[in-house]
Each structure stands twice: as structure tokens, then as C-alpha cells.
Amino acid sequence: ICLQSLVMERFGQETWDKLSSLPGVQESFMTYMVYDDKLTLHLVQEACSLLDVSAEVFLKLFGEHFFVFCKKAGYDTMLRTLGGTLIEFIGNLDALHSYLALSYQEMNAPSFRVEMTDDGTMLLHYYSDRKGLYHIVPGIIEAVARDFFDSKVTMMVLNQSEEDERTGKKEHVVFLVEQTNQAKAKRPVYDNILRYAVTQLSNAVLTLMEWVCFIYFPGIPHCTFSPCYPDKLWVEEKAFCHAFPFHIVFDEDLKVRQMGVNIQRFLPGLQARDATVDQLFTIIHPQVTFTIENIRKFINSQFVLKSCKDTHTTLKLRGQMLWMESLACMLYLCSPKLRSLQELQDVGLYLADLAQHDVTRDLVLLNQQRLAEMELTNQLEKKKEELRILSQHLEAEKEKTETLLYAMLPRHIANQLKDGKSVEAGEFEVCTILFSDVVTFTSICAACEPIHIVHLLNSMYSKFDRLTSIHDIYKVETIGDAYMVVGGVPVPTGSHAHRVANFALGMRIAAREVLNPVTGKPIQVRVMNHNRKTHTGKPIQIRVGLHTGPVLAGVVGDKMPRYCLFGDSVNTASRMESHGVPDHIHLSTSTYRALKDAGFNIQERGQIEVKGKGLMTTYFLLGNLLLSEESIMGREVGGAGLYREDLYGQKTRAPMEPVPRTRAHQTQWLPLPGTSAPLLRPPTTAPTHPQADSVSYCEPTEPPIDGPAGATLHEDQGPRG
């Protein structure tokens, strides 16, 4: 958790997301769970690789952040009370770890020991099972010295080795610690004044106390305190063994000389003649071999012993070692190390077995409550993590559902339906509608298997659907081989005709990439010593018709609701398609007016008889003089938006012309006649496009189909020729 906090605070959430997404790195951690050291080392390695820093720099930074993290976690007061100096602070770290082990039973904490040499040099001995993490120590100690003791500390590694005298710790690192007081350098004048004032005040108080003691207590010495020891110990041996039921006295050879009554009861083997303490106990902390020399070296540490001979119950003792020089014996004053009432029962003890003055009584009861709170917190964190994962899955499924819904209905219409609102029908003054169908589709269906027809339509419609996203037009529906789109609905836009026209040009290009299943036969070709399947034959041909005019749009139906268009403009667009020519884009007069002088290559077809409409002057759209095929198909790499309103976010009903996509055709913006909308001036040298005289007209092989005004697609919903 601390490592996650460090990366997020120092390097940002994005960096942690990258780190947590790496293989073997989990995304989140729980507070009261102990994780494997391999995961810690793996996290450190991946973080160093991702941030491009050395392990020494990163671990030292982690040590500084770990100190701040512990303070924020509620250990500030506890840390401040460990000692009045840096030496005392370090000397009590093992005791703090012993306390924390009550809550974190699987915690494997390092051990610290301060050694002062004859010349006053401070050496810090660091012992740990986690090899390679000793760079954390300078970061922690320097942060502690700076925050708690207002001093600057520099640390240097003097020695690093495998510790022979220890039984479990694998690494022993000796640091040279140099400490300088920053306060003296910062405020020398104020410190001197304050020191002088305190000295004078102390002298005055001591003088006053000496006069009081001399006048009122002439028989009592008024010098500094010195303890008074009795000539003999006024404690009976029996009373001492009952007052301290868990204590052991052993000599330099580890022979047991004395023990408390409860230790005798639980470990009767110690009563045997010439029994040694190392026969029944092993030292858990500090992890040293069981010799008097090693014990005296760590005399200021808290010792934890564990019974090793009794197979039924394991008794752990925690206490202090005291060396008695006159007797050449070691006194171990201890109490059972217990975390909960359950452990008390497992060992076979009762609260009555603990001495009345022993704080282990209160500690067990308090820790029992703390363990219950930790278990509850752990369960809440697990539930929180489960909810977070479920929320992610739910969000992913929601995105899938919304993507499917938005593919069926316009986004704002779908959002209104999701909110339970009714969607009112809306009238659009002007829009451009496109219909298309496949030439000789009836014959193709008769000559092919149904699955081939499905593959044909899926391949063709997938290409068309991609183009709708490129030109930002709305796909209304498809029935059979008929495909219908509209520009300017449901979101009005001034460039609706240009978008649909470019889309139609893209449709014609895409259709040439789809082979006719009747004429296209698969063959085997050999490429680079590999056999590959390819097709030969003619591509399919489509008819496309466009019309510009007003429509009424709205949602119809409760089951599978569709956003449909109604009005005579829909019928006219359908007539443009049905009276069109294969592989050509047929335009009505209104669409021609919207596209003329806008850079499109348009050929007049002349007057034709349109069923239900009479004589109409229509046109063929041959190409776009301003855009390449790559731009129309959305294949140009690094290009900007095709339309100016895409570039600047403008929404206008005035015609808006396409933006040039190549440097070769530099253009200028000119106003259209009769409007303030900008127009692209065609380049002086236009790209090569099919000319009007190259158009061969081919009348439809089937008569046009009539249909009522307002139909969304043709009345004949079956296959068309």
C-alpha cells in the first residue's frame, strides 16, 4: 500500500496504472494482509524499470515516504515517544515491531542495534531476512532525524555480509551514521540567548531548593539523587517465584538455576538436574544463537523465546534479560506472549495464571478487541475490492450495451429513452437522404446459397458503416440490399449535402472491393512459397440516389424501436435510386443546388420521367475535385477533419464546404453566392476524374417501384434487380 501511495503521489495515477497493469502485479492491496516478499521485490524491480531509476535511489525515496505514510496512518504519537534522541529511537524500534507483531502475526520485521565506538562514532547494525532492501534504512532514519530531532543525518555502508551469529536473518549491514544539529546552524543567536536564560533560571531554582532543604530538612542530604540498596534482599524465594511466575535464571553455561512456578508447571523438564535453557527454548527475537555472549551483545533488546520440546503446546515468552555480575548469571524476566484469548486457551493458560501486576492481562483483552476490529476492517476491504471489480465489469458491460444501443438509435434519442422520457417527433427543414441497392440482386440471390448472400451483405455493409463514422452521418436502416442514410438528422449541420455526397463516393469505391459471389470464384495462388486463397471475378455494382429536402423524424414502436424518417423527401430520394444507373450516383435538382460550386464534379443527366413526380431534371455525381480517394475513404494518415465544422466545432445550417486534405491543392475560402457560408475555390490543376463524356448510360433492367411518400425504404422489401 505504501509503495502504491508513493508512486501515485510522486509520479501520478497514470504511472501506477501502467505499473499495476504489468504481469504479476496486482491492482490494489489491503491494509491488514501480509504479502509475500517476492511480490515486494517484483514491484520494486518493475517500478525501477518503469521510472528508469536505480534501486538504491528508489528504495531510499520509499524509506522517506514510508515514514510519512506511517505518521498519516496514526502512528505519529507512537513514533515520537520511542526516544528523546535518535539513538534511543533506534534502540526501541525492535520493541515497536514486537508490539505490531501482536496485530500482524506474520510480520517479519528487521532488527536494529546501535553501537557506539570508543571515539564516539555511531554504528547502526541492520539485520533482515529481506535481502537487498537495506537502502530503505537511510531514507527512514534521515526522515526521522529531520522531522523529530531537527538534525541532518548522513549514512554510509561500512560492511555488508551474511551474519554468522544469527540463525534466521540473512543480511547484516553496518551503517556509519553522522548526525549534525540543524537548529544550531539555523538560529545560533536565539539558541545562545535561550540557553543562557534556562541556565540562569535553573541555577536560581536549585539555589532556592538548597536553602529550603538546608533550613527545613537539615538532616537530609540535598545533593543529586543516588539509589539506596538493602544489605540483603528482603524477598523470600517462594514469594519471588510466585510474584514472577514466568522467570528463569541461568548461568554462563546456560544451566538453569531458578525458575518461576508456572514455567515449572508447563515445562517440567527444566527441573531436571543439569538442565540447560537451550534444551527447551530457542530464541525467536533477536535471532541469535543461544550463547551468553550473544545475549549480552543484545542485552537492550526484547527477547522472545519459544519452547521447542513440547509437541502438544508451544509456549512463547517475551521479556528482558538482566545480567547479574556478582552471580555471573542471567535473569530473564518474562511473560507469555499472547495475542488473543484464543491463544490463551490454546496454550492451556488462564488469566489467573498471569501475575496481577503483569500488563499482559490488559494487553490480551485489548488486543482481542483490536483483532476483532481488524477482522471487520479486513472483511470490509475485501468487500470493497469485490465491489470495485464488479463495478469495473458492470461499467464494461454498460459500455457494450450503450455501444449496441447507440448503433441502433441516435445518442441523444437513446439517452432520452433510457431516462424514461418520451421522444417527440421533430421536423427538419432541410437534410440530404441517400438510398442505395445492389444491381441484379434478385439474380444473385437465385444463383447463390443463402450463406453467400449473408457474407456479401455483411462485407458490403461493414464497409458502408465505417464510412458513416468518417463522414458523421446517420444510418437509418437496411432492408435486404437497400441501404439508407441521412445527413443533417438528427443533429442539424450545414454540410449535410457534402457529407452524404462524399459518403456516396466512398460507397462506390467500397463496393468495387466486394466481389460478386456469382462471378467471383476462389483460386489457389502461391506467394512467397505459401499457398493462399484468393478470388477472381467482377465486383458488385450499386445504384445510389440522393435528394435534399424537409423531413419529419421520430421514434416508432415499443419493441425494437427505430428512428424513422417521414415525408415526400424520402420518397423522392427512393425514386432517385430506383431510376438511377448502375455504378452511378443519381442526384435530384435540390441536391445539385446544394453541391454546385462546392468542388464536386457533377454531370447533368437531363429530364427523365419519374413515376409519381413527372418530368425531373436530374444529375450524376462523378467525383470530388478537392478530395482524394484516400481522404474520402478515411485512409489518409495524420489528416485533420474533412469538414470545417469538425475542425472548429461549428454547428450551422449554412452550407459548409469540405476542407482540402493535401498540400498539393492549396485553396482559398470564398463566399457562396447569396450566402455568407465559405466556399473552397477549386485548384487550378484538378486531379484526374471520370469526365462526363465517359459516362455510359444504362437504363434499369427492372421498372422503378412506386411507393407512398414517407416510406423509409422502398415498398418492395424483397430482392431487387
DRENSEMAR-875543 format. One record per residue (C-alpha): residue in three letters; y negated, x, z. Coordinates in steps of 0.25 Angstrom, whole numbers, plus 5000, padded with zeros to 4 digits. Layout:
# residues N
alaYXZ ...
This chain:
# residues 721
ile500050005000 cys499050115003 leu499350184990 gln499150054983 ser497850044991 leu497350184987 val497650164972 met496950034972 glu495750074980 arg495550214973 phe496050194959 gly495950044957 gln496849924955 glu497149954941 thr497750094945 trp498650024955 asp499149924945 lys499550044936 leu500250114947 ser500949994952 ser501449954938 leu502150094937 pro503650084938 gly504150094952 val502850064959 gln502749924965 glu501449844964 ser501249814979 phe501649854993 met501849785006 thr501249835019 tyr502349845029 met503449885019 val503850035019 tyr504050085005 asp504950205000 asp504350344999 lys504750354985 leu503850234981 thr502750304988 leu502950434981 his503150364968 leu501850294970 val501050424973 gln501650484960 glu501350374951 ala499950364957 cys499650514955 ser500150504941 leu499250374938 leu498050434945 asp498250574939 val498050634953 ser498950734961 ala499850684972 glu499050774982 val497750704979 phe498350564978 leu499050574992 lys497850634999 leu497050514994 phe498150424998 gly498150485012 glu496650455013 his496850315008 phe498050295018 phe497150325030 val496050225025 phe497250125022 cys497750135036 lys496450105042 lys496249985034 ala497649935037 gly497249925052 tyr497650065057 asp496150115059 thr496150105074 met497550155076 leu497250275068 arg495950305075 thr496650305089 leu497650405085 gly496850525090 gly495450575093 thr495650695084 leu496350725071 ile497450805078 glu497650685087 phe497650585076 ile498750665068 gly499550685081 asn499650535083 leu500050495068 asp501450505072 ala501250405083 leu500550315074 his501750325064 ser502650295075 tyr501950165078 leu501850125064 ala503350145063 leu503550025072 ser503049935061 tyr503450015049 gln504850055053 glu505250125040 met503950205040 asn504250355038 ala502950415043 pro502550565042 ser502350655055 phe501150735059 arg500950855068 val499750935071 glu499851075075 met498651165080 thr498751315078 asp498251415087 asp497051435078 gly496651285079 thr497251255065 met497751115064 leu499051095056 leu499550965052 his501150945051 tyr501550835042 tyr502950785041 ser503450685031 asp504650625024 arg503850595012 lys503750725004 gly502550754996 leu501550655003 tyr500950755012 his499650755004 ile499350615011 val499150685024 pro497850755021 gly497250635015 ile497550555028 ile497150665038 glu495850695031 ala495450545031 val495750535045 ala494950655049 arg493750605041 asp493850455046 phe494250475061 phe493750615065 asp492550635055 ser493150765051 lys493550835038 val495050885037 thr495650975026 met497150985025 met497951095018 val499451105017 leu499951235024 asn501451205023 gln502451105017 ser503951115020 glu505151045023 glu505151025039 asp506451095045 glu506251045059 arg506150895055 thr507350815052 gly506650705043 lys505350745038 lys505450815024 glu504050875023 his503150955033 val501750985028 val500851065037 phe499351045034 leu498151135039 val497051035044 glu495651085045 gln494650985051 thr493150985051 asn492250895058 gln491350825048 ala490450765059 lys489950895063 ala489550935049 lys488850795047 arg488050785060 pro487850915067 val486550875074 tyr486950745079 asp488250795084 asn487550905092 ile486650805098 leu487750705101 arg488650815107 tyr487450875116 ala487150735121 val488650705124 thr488850835131 gln487550815140 leu488050675143 ser489450715147 asn488950825156 ala487950735163 val489150635165 leu490050745170 thr489050795180 leu488750655185 met490250635187 glu490450765194 trp489350735204 val489950595207 cys491250655209 phe490750765218 ile489950665227 tyr490950555228 phe492250625226 pro492050765231 gly493550785233 ile493950745219 pro493850855208 his492850815197 cys493350915186 thr494150875174 phe495450795175 ser496750865177 pro498050795179 cys498850805192 tyr500350815192 pro501250785204 asp502150895211 lys503350815207 leu503650695198 trp503650565207 val504550495198 glu506050465201 glu506950505190 lys507550365190 ala506150295189 phe505750395178 cys507050355169 his506750205171 ala505250215169 phe505550295156 pro506850235151 phe506750305138 his506450455140 ile507250575138 val507150715144 phe507850835137 asp507750985138 glu507551095127 asp509051075123 leu508850925121 lys509750895133 val509350765140 arg508950785154 gln508350645157 met508250505150 gly507750365153 val508750255157 asn508650175144 ile508950295136 gln510250325145 arg510650175143 phe510550185127 leu510950325125 pro511950355136 gly512350485128 leu511150555134 gln511750545148 ala512850645144 arg512750785149 asp512050885140 ala511650775130 thr510550805121 val509450715116 asp509650755101 gln511050705102 leu510650555103 phe509250565097 thr508550605084 ile507050625083 ile506450525073 his505050565075 pro504550665073 gln505650715064 val506050845070 thr507350905075 phe507750875089 thr507351005096 ile506351035107 glu505551125098 asn505251015088 ile504950915099 arg503950995105 lys503351025092 phe503050875090 ile502850845105 asn501650765102 ser502350675092 gln503050545096 phe504550565096 val505550455091 leu507050475094 lys508150395089 ser509550385095 cys510650435085 lys511950425092 asp512050275096 thr512550195084 his512250055090 thr510750065093 thr509750165089 leu508650195099 lys507350255095 leu506450315105 arg504950345104 gly504150435113 gln503550565117 met504050705120 leu503550775132 trp503950925135 met504150965149 glu503951115150 ser504351135165 leu505651065162 ala505851105148 cys506150965144 met505650865134 leu505350725139 tyr505450615129 leu504750485134 cys505050375124 ser505350225122 pro506150155112 lys505550145098 leu505649995095 arg504849915084 ser505349775088 leu506049685097 gln507249685087 glu507349835088 leu507349825103 gln508549735103 asp509249825092 val509149945101 gly509649855113 leu508349865121 tyr507549765129 leu506049765133 ala506549785147 asp507149925143 leu505749975140 ala504950025151 gln503749935156 his502750045153 asp503350065139 val502450015128 thr503649995119 arg503749855125 asp502449815119 leu502649885107 val503949815103 leu503349685106 leu502049715098 asn502749775086 gln503749655086 gln502549565083 arg501949665073 leu503349675065 ala503349525064 glu501949535058 met502249645049 glu503549565044 leu502649445042 thr501649525034 asn502749595026 gln503249455022 leu501849405018 glu501649535010 lys503049505003 lys502649365000 lys501249414995 glu501949504986 glu502849404981 leu501749304978 arg500949414971 ile502149444962 leu502349294960 ser500849274957 gln500949384946 his502149314940 leu501449184941 glu500249244934 ala501049304923 glu501749164921 lys500449094921 glu499949194911 lys501149164902 thr500949014904 glu499449024901 thr499649104888 leu500649004883 leu499648884887 tyr498548954880 ala499348974868 met499448824867 leu498148784871 pro496748844871 arg496448914884 his495348824890 ile496148704886 ala497348754893 asn496548784905 gln495948644906 leu497348584905 lys497948684916 asp496748634925 gly497248484922 lys495948454915 ser495948364903 val495548434890 glu494448354882 ala494548354866 gly493448444860 glu492648434847 phe492348564840 glu491248554829 val491848664821 cys493148744820 thr494048804810 ile495448754808 leu496648824801 phe497948774796 ser499048854790 asp500448834785 val501548914778 val501748894763 thr503048834759 phe503448824774 thr504448704770 ser505148784760 ile505248904770 cys505848804781 ala506848754771 ala507348894767 cys507448964781 glu508148944794 pro507248874805 ile507249004814 his506649084802 ile505548974801 val505248994816 his505149144815 leu504249124803 leu503249034810 asn503349124823 ser503049244815 met501849184808 tyr501249104820 ser501349224829 lys500449304819 phe499549184818 asp499449164833 arg499049314834 leu497849284825 thr497349174833 ser497149264844 ile496449364835 his495449264830 asp495349174842 ile495749044836 tyr496548934842 lys497948904837 val498048754837 glu499548734833 thr500648764824 ile501648654818 gly502748714809 asp502048804799 ala500648754802 tyr499648834810 met498348784815 val497248864822 val495748834824 gly494448914827 gly493348864836 val494248784844 pro494448764856 val493348874858 pro492248854848 thr491848984841 gly490849014829 ser491849094822 his492948994821 ala493048994806 his493049144805 arg494149154815 val495049054808 ala494749114795 asn495149254800 phe496349194806 ala496749134793 leu496649264786 gly497549324797 met498549214795 arg498649244781 ile498949394784 ala499949364795 ala500649264786 arg500949374776 glu501649454787 val502649334789 leu503849334778 asn504349204772 pro505749184778 val506249134765 thr505849254756 gly505849364768 lys507249424769 pro507549534779 ile508049664774 gln508449794780 val507549914777 arg507750064782 val506550124789 met506650264796 asn508150254796 his508150124802 asn508549984796 arg507449884798 lys507449734794 thr506249684786 his505949574777 thr505449554763 gly504849434756 lys503649354755 pro502749314767 ile502449174770 gln501149104765 ile500249014773 arg499148914770 val497948914778 gly496848814779 leu495448814787 his494448714790 thr493148714799 gly492648584805 pro492648504818 val493848464827 leu494248394839 ala495148474849 gly495948434861 val497248434869 val498248334865 gly499548294872 asp500148314886 lys501348394883 met501148514875 pro499648484873 arg498948544861 tyr497548574858 cys497348504845 leu496248484834 phe495848354828 gly494948314817 asp494748324802 ser494548474802 val495948484806 asn496448404794 thr495548484785 ala496048614789 ser497448564787 arg497048524773 met496548664770 glu497848724774 ser498748614766 his497848634754 gly497848784755 val498448894746 pro499648984751 asp499149114758 his497649064757 ile496649014768 his496048884764 leu494648844769 ser493848724769 thr492348714766 ser491948714781 thr492748834784 tyr492248904772 arg490748874777 ala491148944790 leu491749064783 lys490849094772 asp489849214773 ala490749264784 gly491449374777 phe492649294772 asn493249294758 ile493249154754 gln493749094741 glu493348954736 arg494548864732 gly493748754727 gln493948604728 ile495248544731 glu495748414735 val496148404749 lys496948274754 gly496048194763 lys494848274760 gly494648264745 leu494048384738 met493648504746 thr493148644743 thr494048744750 tyr494148894751 phe495049014753 leu494849114763 leu495349244757 gly494949354768 asn493849414777 leu492949514771 leu492549564785 leu493849584792 ser495149664788 glu496549604789 glu496749694802 ser495549624809 ile495949484805 met497349514810 gly496849574823 arg497549714820 glu496349794820 val496349904831 gly495149914840 gly494349804833 ala493349714840 gly493349554840 leu493349494826 tyr492249394829 arg490949424835 glu491049314846 asp492349394850 leu491549514852 tyr490349454859 gly490949334866 gln490049234858 lys490549094856 thr489749024845 arg489948914835 ala489148984824 pro490049064814 met490349204819 glu490849304809 pro491949404811 val491649544816 pro491949654806 arg493149744810 thr492949864802 arg491949974801 ala492049974786 his491349844785 gln490049854793 thr489349714793 gln488149654798 trp487949514805 leu487149414797 pro486849274800 leu487549164792 pro486649074784 gly486248954793 thr486749004806 ser486449114816 ala487849164816 pro488149304812 leu488849344799 leu489549464794 arg489049524781 pro490249554773 pro490349704770 thr489949754756 thr491349804753 ala492349704757 pro493749724759 thr494749684749 his495149544750 pro495849444741 gln494849384731 ala494649244726 asp495249274712 ser496549324718 val496849184725 ser497949114718 tyr497948964722 cys499248894725 glu499248754728 pro500048704739 thr501548674736 glu501448544744 pro500348444744 pro499448444756 ile499748364768 asp498748264773 gly498548234788 pro497548164797 ala496348224802 gly496548284816 ala497948334814 thr498148474820 leu499148514809 his499648454796 glu500348314796 asp501548384790 gln502148454802 gly503348504795 pro503448624786 arg502448634775 gly502548704761 
